[in-house]
């Protein structure tokens, strides 16, 4: 006798051919598994996407590792270092360094007829890699910085341009205080050629990018002196290891900090996302597991008579248990199919149309970023199947406790 075809019919219909009592339970279980997978896909896609987006923005403006004097900070370069120094020999054994670029910072004030704003003028050289902040430029272009004469072109944020009422092509007056505050400040008049919007409040409220030669001249440095070096890596995941190697090879006169060390609050906040993701995944897996246990229990209890009849016909506990497990896993598979379709659809809609917006002052981005990697989606599906399979093993042993004579007689 074909036990599998026989029990399959009995699992979904009653003697009268109507829907069984388990039918609504099965539908609820499929729905629960579908919703659980959708939430898990969205959780990882948005959680990892937000982490990647924020850290990419931070490293675009500051690099992965910053090498500077011990006296310097994020807003002001007080002690210059030798900009002609080559780290090729020092870092030749370090794998994963993409480029090393000079910079210098100096605080200043932008003045207009109506108002003023305190800013940090970030000076860069002619070798600066503009490509890493290309996606942030919303209007205009990058400043043209060449060797020789200092460029008077600058790039400012949309936040500052709106606050100060500045448009492309406007003249921008900036005052830089001298060490002796009793003296008149250094005044520079720049031309606004580009407007960026990173979404990171710490940068948009402060950073103005221009030619480093202005800072060199105002600070009366030698032409080879700079504020520091920004080191860009190939992979962010290597930042801790490579950061330690760089620190050990820069010498006792220089300091180096990773972007994690410079912005600990932001990265501690991002680290919390890992915990949140794990908690949500655990809860959703538990929901799927509990629902599938419920389905199996209902199927077994509802089909007690069928199980007794099969045992009378010669079927053993193991073969009957496998049939129920296969049927339950079929329900899981159905829920996973629907969950993948719905979850991936929502992910791609957000990625390409971005209907869900975020407050950049709180999340550093203006829309929910999406990270898509089909390997983690595959792992989610496999993990759900494996977990559900484990969950249904214990209740499936109830089948062995059913006595054929009692179950058939009771019916």
C-alpha positions, 0 to 999 in steps of 0.5 A: 500500500502507498502510505504516503498518498493515503495519508496525504489525502487524509491530512487535508480532507475529512470523510465528508470531503470538506476542509479539515479542522487543521486547514485554518491552522495550516493557513495561519502557520504559512502566514506566520512563516511568511511574515517571519521571513519578510521581517528577517529579510527587511531587518538584515537588509535595512540594518546592515544597509544603514551600518554600511551607509553611515560608515562609508560616509564617515570614511569618505570624508575622513578616511579609515585611518588618520595620521597626524601630530599628537597636538591636532584634533578634528577641527584644527591643525595646530602642529604640522607634520612633514608632508613629503614623507613617504610611507611606502617603505614603512607600510610595504608589508601592510596589505589592504591600503588603497591610498594615502592623501594629505590634508589640513584643517583650520577653523574659520567663520563665513560671513554674509551681510545677514549672518555668519556661521562657524566652519572647519576649512578642510584643505586638500591637495591636487592629488585628492581623490574626489571620487569618494565624495562624488555621490554627495555633490548635488550641485556644481562641481569639485574645486579645481586644485592644482600645483602652484597658485592656491585655488580660490574655489570651495565646496560647501554643504547644502546645509550651510548654503541654505543657512547663509543664502549662498548660491553657485558662483557667489563670493564667500568671505571667510575669516580665520583667527590668528594665534594672537586674537588681538590681531585682525583675522586672515580674510580669504574670498572664495568662489562657491563652485559646488554644493554637497549633502552627505546627510551626516550632520557633523560634516554638513554643519561644518566642513568646507573643502578647498585648497590646502595651500591657504592653510599652509600660508596662513599658518606660515608653514613650509610648503611641504608641511601639512596637517596629516594624512588620511589613509583609505583602505580596501575593506572596512572590516580590516580597519582594526587590524590595519589601524594597529599596524599603521600605529606601530609603524608611524614612529613615536612622533606621529599619532594615528587613529582609526575612524572608529576611535575618532567617532566612538559614539557613532560606531557604538550606536552602529554596533547596537544594530548587531544586537538588535538584528540578532534579537529580531532574528531569534524572535522571528525564528521562534515564532516560525518554530512555535507555529510549526509545532502547533500545526504538527500537533493539530495534524497528529491529534486530528488524524489519530484515527488515520494513524491507528488505521495505518498501524493496523495495516502494518505501517510502523511509527517511523514511516508514519512520523516521516509522512507528517514531518514531510507534510509539515516541511511542505507547509514551511516551504510554502511559507518561505516561497511567499516570504521570499517573494514579498520580502525581496519585492519590498527590499527592491522597492525601497532600494530603487524608489525609497518610499521610506524616508528617515530623519538625517539628524537622527540616522545620518541618512535621509532614506532607509538604505538597503543592503542586498546579498543573496547569500544571507537570504539563502542562509535565512531560508536554510536556518528556518528550515533546519530550525523548524525541522528540529522543532517538529522532531519532538512532537512527532514522537506523539505518533508512537504513543497512539494505540491502534485499537483505541484510536480506531474504536474511539472513532 
